């Protein structure tokens, strides 16, 4: 009961087996196994206890292995010159295999000679800070977990472990046991050879290991696609941050709302990721980080901020704030992914911190992300994102109908009859958020043929094409293209950026 069982059902399983356990015979009468190195006095039936004999046995085992015991028929090698072999019975029984494996903690955790890194570990069960975990398949509730518990309880009065994690078994894609005769074996080394170790690691972390897992080429193909998306997001951040200098850093309070929203998401994830790792819920880690990187970052934040990052003047607050936020996101995500995508995170970290700083695997998770939590801001932006989804839906229809090719060719009118929702858009550039050249927000009732979405009440969109000229740099349609004679084919904003780049010698 003092052990943490993962999953918790493991406690009931092993408790039932312990309660119903018959007597346990420590020896087995087999032709192979680890010998019980005991001599018994034929007259008194007492076991011989002599350190000189024990040392000769131990030295022989160290040099020759367990077969040294069986090679000496009557034990003369070990008994002489101190005892007459004729007076003693040499036991040739072997240890029960479960007693043997159940004793492993004794020489793994307490042997300073062969296991100096573990010997003297300050066990949680003994009041220390460290915890010992055993992990194996669910059949070991009857085997290794079981025998280890009984042996340690008998010799130490406590379990040998603080945590027991149980996993299921790996089946083929149809849920069948793997068998060479069936030809359905999926070998880990084959996956590593063709797809890489991180693909296999991601699969392991993605499944519910407490139950039986399925694996097949099709499943690995899907995992590879999920990995590709994660890797591409990391690559994009690394490429973007090549333009980031520490002097460009912007404090959180000076950032636009969108950046502060992303930092809020980091604060939320920090708690979720730490809790999931602490409870060995690796599936949750993969799930929340994949959703964040694919949905919040790639499909939302990065999509919106590409214009700012690519087209704003280098000195602009918006661009520097975006780079600062991406730097914080990259740092956190790499550290969170490192225990699972070990090679990818290490490779990315060396690109991210090429100055020779510590390996990502020698670092801890980022601290103080909780200070960026802002639930009120998140609630506001949930409304903004809902409005954005209606606008995006309306534009998709126009794109499908070949009316426009890019959302920047649009300048829709958005009718919002919900007063609270309308108020939430105050000081928000919805054209930037929806990636259009212009947008009109109005509280007036919408015409009957306006685009709506059932799940977002009170929002209607009327499509209109953007006016003005197309900026050759940002592809936005504006009325100020050509206003700067030095750069006649771009907007005033982009002309300012080009002047800065020219002054910096980067143009």
C-alpha positions in Angstrom: 0.0 0.0 0.0 3.0 2.3 0.4 3.9 1.7 -3.3 2.7 3.9 -6.1 1.1 1.7 -8.7 0.9 2.9 -12.3 -1.8 2.4 -13.4 -3.6 2.2 -10.0 -5.4 -1.0 -10.9 -2.0 -2.8 -10.5 -2.4 -2.6 -6.7 -5.6 -4.6 -6.8 -4.1 -7.2 -9.2 -1.1 -8.0 -7.1 -2.9 -7.8 -3.8 -5.2 -10.6 -4.9 -2.3 -12.7 -5.9 -0.4 -12.1 -2.7 -3.5 -12.9 -0.6 -4.1 -16.2 -2.4 -0.5 -17.2 -2.6 0.4 -20.8 -1.6 3.6 -21.7 0.2 6.8 -20.8 -1.7 9.6 -23.2 -2.1 12.9 -21.4 -2.6 14.6 -24.3 -4.4 14.0 -26.1 -7.6 15.2 -29.6 -8.6 16.4 -28.8 -12.1 19.5 -29.5 -14.2 20.2 -25.8 -14.8 20.0 -22.6 -12.8 21.8 -20.7 -10.1 23.0 -23.2 -7.5 22.1 -23.0 -3.8 25.7 -23.1 -2.5 25.0 -24.9 0.8 26.6 -27.8 2.7 24.6 -29.7 5.3 26.1 -31.7 8.1 24.9 -35.3 7.6 24.6 -35.9 11.4 23.2 -32.7 12.8 21.4 -31.6 9.6 22.7 -28.1 10.3 23.8 -25.8 7.4 27.6 -25.1 7.4 28.4 -21.5 8.1 32.1 -20.7 7.6 33.5 -17.6 6.0 36.5 -19.5 4.7 34.3 -21.9 2.8 32.1 -19.1 1.5 35.1 -17.1 0.3 36.4 -20.1 -1.7 32.9 -20.5 -3.3 32.7 -16.7 -4.0 36.2 -16.6 -5.6 35.4 -19.6 -7.8 32.1 -18.0 -9.0 33.9 -14.7 -9.7 36.4 -16.5 -11.9 34.4 -19.3 -13.5 30.7 -18.6 -13.0 28.0 -20.8 -11.3 29.1 -24.0 -13.1 32.1 -24.2 -10.7 29.7 -25.5 -8.1 28.5 -28.4 -10.2 32.0 -29.3 -11.5 33.1 -30.4 -8.1 31.1 -33.6 -7.2 31.5 -33.7 -3.5 32.6 -30.2 -2.7 36.2 -31.0 -1.8 37.4 -27.9 -3.5 35.5 -25.7 -1.2 35.5 -27.8 2.1 39.2 -28.8 2.2 41.4 -28.4 4.1 39.1 -27.3 6.9 36.4 -30.1 6.6 36.0 -33.7 5.6 33.8 -33.8 2.5 32.4 -37.2 3.6 30.8 -35.5 6.6 28.7 -33.1 4.5 25.9 -33.3 1.9 26.5 -31.0 -1.0 23.1 -29.4 -2.1 22.7 -29.5 -5.9 19.2 -27.8 -6.0 19.0 -24.5 -7.8 17.2 -21.3 -6.8 13.7 -20.8 -7.9 14.0 -18.4 -10.9 11.6 -16.0 -9.3 13.5 -15.9 -6.0 16.6 -15.3 -8.1 15.1 -12.4 -10.0 13.2 -11.1 -7.0 16.6 -10.7 -5.2 18.0 -8.4 -7.9 17.4 -5.2 -5.8 19.8 -6.5 -3.2 22.8 -6.4 -5.4 21.7 -3.6 -7.8 20.8 -1.0 -5.1 23.2 -2.0 -2.4 26.5 -3.0 -4.2 29.0 -0.1 -4.2 31.6 -2.2 -6.1 29.6 -3.1 -9.2 26.9 -0.4 -9.1 28.5 2.7 -7.5 25.9 5.0 -9.0 23.1 3.3 -7.2 24.6 2.0 -4.0 23.5 4.0 -1.0 20.6 5.5 -2.8 18.5 7.6 -0.4 15.3 5.7 -0.8 12.0 7.5 -0.4 10.8 4.5 1.6 13.7 5.2 4.0 12.9 8.9 4.2 15.2 10.0 1.4 14.4 12.0 -1.7 15.0 9.4 -4.3 12.4 6.8 -5.5 13.1 3.4 -7.1 10.8 2.4 -10.0 10.3 -1.1 -11.4 8.7 -1.4 -14.8 7.6 -4.4 -16.8 4.7 -6.1 -18.4 1.4 -6.9 -16.6 2.4 -10.6 -16.3 5.0 -9.6 -13.7 2.4 -9.0 -11.0 2.6 -12.8 -10.8 6.4 -12.8 -11.5 9.1 -10.3 -10.8 7.0 -7.6 -9.0 5.5 -10.4 -6.9 8.7 -12.2 -5.9 10.6 -9.0 -5.4 8.0 -7.8 -3.0 7.9 -11.0 -0.9 11.7 -11.3 -0.8 12.3 -7.7 0.2 9.5 -7.7 2.8 11.0 -10.8 4.3 14.5 -9.5 4.5 13.9 -5.7 4.9 10.4 -5.3 6.1 9.4 -3.2 3.1 8.9 -3.3 -0.7 12.1 -3.0 -2.8 10.4 -0.3 -4.9 8.6 2.9 -4.5 6.8 2.9 -7.8 5.7 0.0 -10.1 4.8 0.9 -13.6 3.0 -1.8 -15.6 2.7 -1.8 -19.4 0.8 -4.0 -21.8 2.1 -6.0 -24.7 2.8 -5.0 -28.3 0.5 -6.6 -30.9 0.4 -6.3 -34.7 -1.9 -3.9 -36.4 -4.9 -6.3 -36.1 -4.4 -6.8 -32.4 -2.8 -10.3 -32.8 0.2 -11.5 -30.9 3.4 -11.3 -33.0 4.7 -14.5 -34.3 7.5 -15.4 -36.8 5.2 -18.2 -38.2 2.5 -15.6 -38.9 5.0 -13.2 -40.4 3.5 -10.3 -38.5 6.6 -9.3 -36.4 7.4 -5.6 -36.4 11.0 -5.4 -35.2 12.1 -2.2 -33.4 15.5 -2.2 -35.2 13.8 -2.3 -38.6 11.7 0.8 -37.6 14.9 2.6 -36.4 16.7 1.7 -39.6 14.0 3.0 -41.9 12.4 5.8 -39.9 14.8 6.7 -37.1 14.7 6.1 -33.4 12.6 9.2 -32.6 9.7 7.8 -34.7 9.7 4.7 -32.6 10.0 6.8 -29.4 7.1 9.0 -30.5 5.0 5.9 -31.1 5.8 4.6 -27.6 4.9 7.9 -26.0 1.7 8.2 -28.1 0.0 4.9 -27.1 -1.7 4.0 -23.9 1.0 1.7 -22.6 -1.1 0.5 -19.7 -3.0 -1.6 -22.2 -1.8 -3.7 -25.1 -0.5 -1.6 -28.0 -0.7 -2.1 -31.7 2.0 -1.4 -34.2 2.2 -1.9 -38.0 3.7 -0.1 -41.0 0.5 1.9 -41.4 0.6 3.0 -37.8 4.3 4.0 -38.1 3.4 5.9 -41.3 0.8 8.0 -39.3 3.3 8.5 -36.5 5.9 9.6 -39.1 3.4 12.2 -40.4 2.8 13.5 -36.8 6.6 13.7 -36.3 7.0 15.6 -39.6 4.6 18.3 -38.5 6.4 18.7 -35.1 9.8 18.8 -36.8 8.7 21.3 -39.4 7.4 23.6 -36.7 10.7 23.4 -34.9 12.5 24.1 -38.2 10.4 27.2 -38.9 11.1 28.6 -35.5 14.8 28.0 -35.8 14.9 29.7 -39.2 12.9 32.6 -37.9 15.1 33.0 -34.9 18.2 33.3 -37.1 17.2 37.0 -37.3 16.7 37.4 -33.5 19.3 39.3 -31.4 19.2 39.5 -27.6 19.2 43.3 -27.8 15.8 43.0 -29.6 14.1 41.4 -26.6 10.8 42.9 -25.6 9.3 42.6 -22.1 6.0 40.8 -21.8 4.1 43.8 -20.6 5.2 45.7 -23.8 4.1 43.0 -26.1 0.9 43.1 -28.2 -2.0 41.0 -27.0 -1.4 38.2 -29.5 2.1 37.6 -28.1 0.8 37.7 -24.5 -1.8 35.2 -25.5 0.9 32.8 -26.7 2.8 33.3 -23.4 -0.4 32.5 -21.6 -0.7 29.3 -23.5 2.9 28.5 -22.5 1.9 29.0 -18.8 -1.1 26.6 -19.3 1.1 24.0 -21.0 3.8 24.2 -18.3 1.4 22.9 -15.7 -0.1 20.3 -18.0 3.3 19.0 -19.2 4.8 18.8 -15.7 1.8 17.0 -14.3 1.7 14.6 -17.2 5.4 13.7 -16.9 5.2 13.4 -13.1 2.3 10.9 -13.5 4.1 9.0 -16.4 1.3 10.1 -18.8 3.4 10.5 -21.9 0.4 10.2 -24.2 -0.9 13.4 -22.6 2.5 15.1 -23.2 2.4 14.2 -26.9 -1.2 15.2 -27.2 -1.0 18.7 -25.7 2.2 19.6 -27.4 1.1 18.3 -30.8 -2.2 20.3 -30.5 -0.3 23.4 -29.4 2.3 23.2 -32.2 0.0 22.3 -35.0 -3.1 24.3 -34.0 -2.0 27.3 -31.8 1.3 27.9 -33.5 1.4 26.7 -37.2 -2.3 27.2 -38.1 -2.9 30.4 -36.0 0.0 32.4 -34.5 2.7 31.8 -37.1 0.2 32.2 -39.9 -0.8 35.6 -38.6 2.7 36.8 -37.7 4.4 35.9 -40.9 3.5 39.3 -42.4 4.9 41.0 -39.3 8.1 39.0 -39.3 8.8 39.2 -43.0 7.6 42.7 -43.8 7.8 45.0 -40.8 10.9 47.2 -40.4 13.5 45.5 -38.2 13.1 48.1 -35.5 9.3 47.7 -35.2 8.0 46.7 -31.8 5.6 44.2 -33.3 8.4 42.3 -35.1 10.7 42.3 -32.1 7.9 41.2 -29.8 7.1 38.3 -32.1 10.7 37.2 -32.2 10.9 37.4 -28.4 7.8 35.3 -28.0 9.0 32.7 -30.5 12.3 32.5 -28.7 10.5 31.7 -25.5 8.2 29.2 -27.2 11.2 27.4 -28.9 13.1 27.2 -25.6 10.1 25.7 -23.8 9.0 23.3 -26.5 12.5 21.8 -27.0 12.9 21.2 -23.3 9.4 19.6 -23.0 9.9 17.4 -26.1 13.5 16.3 -25.1 12.6 13.3 -23.0 10.6 11.9 -25.9 12.2 13.1 -29.1 15.7 12.7 -27.7 17.7 13.0 -31.0 15.5 15.7 -32.6 15.5 17.9 -29.6 19.3 17.5 -29.2 19.8 18.3 -32.9 17.5 21.3 -32.8 19.0 22.6 -29.6 22.5 22.7 -31.1 21.1 24.8 -33.9 19.1 27.0 -31.5 22.1 27.5 -29.1 25.2 27.1 -31.3 27.5 28.8 -28.9 28.2 25.6 -27.1 25.8 25.9 -24.2 24.7 22.7 -22.4 22.9 19.9 -24.1 19.2 20.2 -23.8 19.3 16.9 -21.9 21.3 18.5 -19.2 18.8 21.3 -18.6 15.6 21.4 -16.6 12.1 22.6 -17.8 11.7 26.4 -18.1 10.9 28.2 -14.9 8.5 31.1 -14.1 6.2 30.6 -17.1 3.3 30.8 -14.7 3.7 34.5 -14.4 2.4 34.9 -17.9 -1.0 33.4 -17.1 -3.9 35.7 -18.1 -7.2 33.9 -18.1 -9.1 37.1 -18.9 -7.0 37.7 -22.0 -7.5 34.1 -23.0 -11.3 34.4 -22.7 -11.3 37.5 -24.8 -9.2 35.9 -27.5 -11.4 32.8 -27.6 -14.1 35.2 -28.8 -11.8 36.8 -31.3 -10.8 33.4 -32.7 -14.4 32.4 -33.1 -15.0 35.5 -35.2 -11.9 34.7 -37.2 -13.2 31.2 -37.9 -16.4 32.6 -39.4 -14.4 35.0 -41.6 -12.0 32.1 -42.7 -15.1 30.0 -43.5 -16.5 32.7 -45.7 -13.3 33.2 -47.6 -12.8 29.4 -48.1 -16.1 29.4 -50.1 -14.8 32.2 -52.3 -11.4 30.5 -52.8 -13.2 27.2 -53.7 -15.3 29.1 -56.2 -12.1 30.6 -57.8 -13.3 34.1 -56.9 -10.0 34.7 -55.0 -6.7 32.9 -54.8 -5.5 34.4 -51.5 -7.3 35.7 -48.5 -5.3 39.0 -49.0 -7.5 39.6 -52.1 -10.5 40.0 -49.7 -11.9 42.9 -47.7 -15.0 41.4 -46.1 -17.7 43.2 -44.0 -18.3 41.5 -40.7 -21.7 42.0 -39.0 -21.7 41.4 -35.2 -25.0 41.7 -33.5 -23.7 40.5 -30.1 -22.7 43.6 -28.2 -20.3 41.9 -25.9 -18.6 40.1 -28.8 -18.4 43.4 -30.7 -16.8 45.1 -27.7 -14.1 42.4 -27.5 -12.8 43.5 -31.0 -12.1 47.0 -29.8 -8.5 48.0 -30.8 -8.0 44.6 -32.5 -6.8 44.7 -36.1 -9.1 41.9 -37.5 -7.6 42.3 -41.0 -4.3 41.2 -39.5 -5.9 38.4 -37.5 -7.9 37.1 -40.5 -5.0 37.8 -42.9 -7.0 40.0 -45.3 -6.0 43.3 -46.8 -8.9 45.1 -45.1 -11.9 44.4 -42.9 -15.0 46.4 -41.9 -16.6 45.5 -38.5 -20.1 46.7 -38.0 -22.9 46.2 -35.5 -25.6 46.6 -38.1 -27.8 43.6 -39.0 -26.5 41.5 -41.8 -28.2 40.8 -45.1 -30.1 37.5 -45.5 -27.4 36.0 -47.8 -24.5 36.7 -45.5 -22.3 33.8 -44.5 -22.8 32.4 -41.0 -21.7 29.4 -38.9 -24.1 27.6 -36.6 -21.6 27.2 -33.8 -20.7 31.0 -33.7 -23.9 33.0 -33.0 -24.3 36.6 -33.9 -21.5 36.8 -36.5 -22.2 37.2 -40.3 -19.8 37.9 -43.1 -20.4 39.6 -46.4 -17.6 39.0 -48.9 -16.0 42.0 -50.7 -12.8 42.1 -52.8 -9.9 44.3 -51.7 -9.3 47.6 -53.4 -6.1 49.4 -54.2 -2.9 48.1 -55.6 -1.1 44.9 -54.6 2.2 45.4 -52.7 4.9 43.5 -54.4 6.5 42.7 -51.0 3.6 41.9 -48.6 1.0 41.1 -51.3 -1.5 43.2 -49.4 -3.8 45.5 -51.4 -3.4 49.1 -50.2 -4.0 52.7 -51.4 -0.4 53.8 -50.6 1.6 51.5 -53.0 4.1 53.8 -54.8 3.9 56.6 -52.2 7.7 56.3 -51.8 9.5 57.0 -55.2 12.5 55.0 -54.0 10.4 51.8 -53.9 7.4 52.4 -56.3 6.0 48.9 -56.2 5.5 48.5 -52.4 3.4 50.1 -49.7 4.6 52.8 -47.4 5.1 50.3 -44.5 7.2 48.1 -46.7 9.1 51.0 -48.1 10.1 52.0 -44.6 11.3 48.5 -43.9 13.4 48.5 -47.1 15.0 51.8 -46.2 16.0 50.3 -42.8 17.4 47.2 -44.4 19.4 49.2 -46.8 20.8 51.3 -44.0 21.8 48.1 -42.2 23.6 46.8 -45.3 21.1 43.9 -45.6 19.6 45.0 -48.9 
